[in-house]
Amino acid sequence: MVIEKGVMGDGIGTHVTASFAAGFVAAVASNPIDVIKTRVMNMKVPPGAEPPYAGALDCALKTVRAEGPMALYKGFIPTISRQGPFTVVLFVTLEQVRKLLKDC
């Protein structure tokens, strides 16, 4: 879309920008699920006691009620710090290999 709109030409700069944007979107979409999964996995249930969460949806609702919706984005900086560079390396490498093989 960036190339089609004429914002940037087809090159490594465009690939890096688009790849980082993809990593950012992936982090925004996956972070709430990661937070809920981690809380459910790490909940401590003493013998004979009720678990703090009945499941993932219950965990999400209780978290948002108690801490607000931004609690679902705890750990966002480490997530984007991991996914951003990963997607940049992955997609830039993919584009360069595709370009190399196309010339063969």
N, C-alpha and C positions, 0 to 999 in steps of 0.2 A: 504494500500500500504506500509506503514511503517513496518507493521508486516510481510507482504509477502517478502519484500526486506531484512528482517533480521536486520534492523536498530535498532529496539526496540522490546521487547517481549510484549505479551498481558498483560497489567497491567494498573494501574491507571495513571502512568506517560505517557504512550502512549495515553491514552484517553484525558488527559489534553492537551498534545501537539497537537494532531489532532483537538481537539475542539477549541483551540485558533487559530490554522491555519484556520479553517473554519470561525471563527469570523472575522479574518483579511481579508480573501477573500471577505466575505460579506460586510465589511466596504469599501473596495476598489471598489467593484462593485456598491454599493448603494449611496456612498457619492456624486458623481456628480449629480445624480437624485435628491437627497435631496437638494443640493444647488440650482438647477434650480427651483424646486418646491417652495422652500422658497422665492426666489427672485420674482417669478411670484405672489405668494400669498401676498407678502408684498409690491408690487409696488403701488405707490401713483399716482392716476390719478385725477388731478384737473378737475372740471367740464368744459366741452368744449374742453379739451386738448386731444392730442393723448396719448394713453398708451405707456410707455417706451418699452414694449415687446408685440409682436403680438401673442405670444404663447411660449411654452416650447422650441421648436427648435430655434426660434428667440432669446430667452433669452440665450440659450447655445452659439449660434454663437456670439452674441454681447459680452458676458462675456469673451469668449476665445479671441476674437479680442482685447478687451480693456485691459484685465488683464493677458492674457496668460492662457495656459491650466491648470496650477496648481491652478488657482482660483476655479476650480471645486472641489478642495480638501480642501477648507477652512472648518475648523471645523473637520478635520479628527481625531485629537487627542481625542476630546470628543466622537466622534463616536466609535472609537476603544476602548476607555475606557468604553463605555457602552456595545457594542456588544461582546467584548472579554470575559469579565467575565460571561455575560449572556450565551453565547454558551458553555463555560466551565462547568458552573453549570448544564445547560440543558443536554448536552451530557454525562457528567460523571454520573449524576443521572440516565439517561436513561440506560447506560451500566450497572450500578450497580443493578438497578431493573431487567434488563433483565437477568443478571447473577444469581440474587437471585431466580427469577421465574424458571429459567432453572434447578436449583438444586432441586426444589420441585417435 
